[in-house]
Amino acid sequence: MTATAMHAVHKILAAAAGRDHVRPGEIVTARVDLAGINDVYLIAVRSFREMLGTKVWDPGKVYIFLDHNTPASDLKVAEAQKAFREFAGEQGCHLIEINEGIGHNLLPERGLARPGSVIVITDSHTPIHGAYGAFATGLGATDIAAVLIDGSTWFRVPDVVNVRLTGKPGAGIMAKDAALCILGRLGTDFGAYRVIEFSGPVVEALSMEERTVLTVMATEMGAKSAFIKPDRTTIDDVKGHTNEPFTVHETDPGFRYAAEYEFDLTGLKPQVALPHSVDNVRNVEDVEGIQIDQVFVGSCTGGKSRDIEAVAKALAGKKVASGTRLVVTMATRETVRQAIRKGHYQILLDAGASITSPGCGACSGLLGGIVAAHEKCLSTANRNFPGRMGGSVEAEVYLASPLTAAATAVAGKLTSPERP
């Protein structure tokens, strides 16, 4: 990198740190635009008290998401959620209640994921908001507690790698297939403490919902954060949800990436990650026929409106196979509304799906789709390590796209959506 050329992400951090220029490896203290706490991290509130915090720095920028274990599954969870409600009431910060859905998907719906912003949440999949041109990353509970006090935190400025997607993906291919393809070839640590930028004509042609699949899966690639350059699709989406101002930063000519990768997706076939690692990837057609006990459609990765629509269209007039159960957890309450309005909800019910309240649900392994020992689950979520989805370490979780999930639910066994 030349002395002055900066990536857009570095410009975001520089602006948040009140500086003109930053370099990878430098430590900066940056102002935060939005801080969030999930309902499994009550320790953040306790740490805030222990740090002698009395009032959060800006209640309008603090969000508490009751999204992982909702409605409360036991007394301990209920008591924790009660404590969060009391804290939100005391501090005047935003409370996302149990029926509203996954925080990661709610932020774009409410125009809170905006270009140029710095977003920190107690969740490792916070890089999802890089699809909107933000610098977004997960922080530990005690780090978030410190942010609540003064509205800033420190970062080591990360390197940026570029993953360029080209070619013409065929029928039955979704962004999840592209993400799994990348993981299968590069592994789970190529992005370690780096920002992964996704670029190229394939990315530019994706909807915002599909772009978020790439940026959320960047977490599984080891990334500190993810980024997609804001374009007209981004700007129209953001302006459709908010009138708040935002800044689109441009990467300087002459900027040199720490690494660059290119994937020609022409001819890409539907992908599946086999147990027990997200980079243990195969073409679905090469491992078809594995009996599947449960299919899970949901999470911030696979429970969005377009995901639900794709699954409903694939299931129209069909039934979930005997011996296989289909659990559907939509991302947000608005996703549910759209599914009802468009008739997708009824299609899912008629096919035999069990539909839960919107939220993280089975993905987090806290409720609503826990997998038993020796069972096999095909999931549209983002992780498949042993014990994921709250199941036994002897359970097996497979990861695939919503289209592959729909085909598998009907067949009762791992099946490519290309199959009739």
Secondary structure as UniProt FT lines:
FT   HELIX           8..16
FT   TURN            17..18
FT   TURN            24..25
FT   STRAND          27..31
FT   STRAND          34..38
FT   TURN            39..40
FT   HELIX           43..50
FT   TURN            51..52
FT   HELIX           59..61
FT   STRAND          62..65
FT   HELIX           75..91
FT   STRAND          94..96
FT   TURN            98..100
FT   HELIX           103..109
FT   TURN            110..111
FT   TURN            115..116
FT   STRAND          118..121
FT   TURN            124..125
FT   HELIX           126..132
FT   STRAND          135..138
FT   HELIX           141..150
FT   STRAND          152..156
FT   STRAND          159..166
FT   TURN            171..172
FT   HELIX           175..186
FT   TURN            190..191
FT   STRAND          194..199
FT   HELIX           201..204
FT   HELIX           208..217
FT   HELIX           218..221
FT   STRAND          225..227
FT   HELIX           232..239
FT   TURN            240..241
FT   TURN            253..254
FT   STRAND          259..264
FT   TURN            266..267
FT   STRAND          271..273
FT   TURN            275..276
FT   TURN            278..279
FT   STRAND          281..283
FT   HELIX           284..286
FT   TURN            288..289
FT   STRAND          294..298
FT   HELIX           299..302
FT   HELIX           305..315
FT   TURN            316..317
FT   TURN            322..323
FT   STRAND          325..329
FT   HELIX           333..341
FT   TURN            342..343
FT   HELIX           344..351
FT   STRAND          354..355
FT   HELIX           361..364
FT   TURN            373..374
FT   STRAND          376..379
FT   TURN            386..387
FT   HELIX           388..390
FT   TURN            393..394
FT   STRAND          396..399
FT   HELIX           402..411
FT   TURN            417..418
//
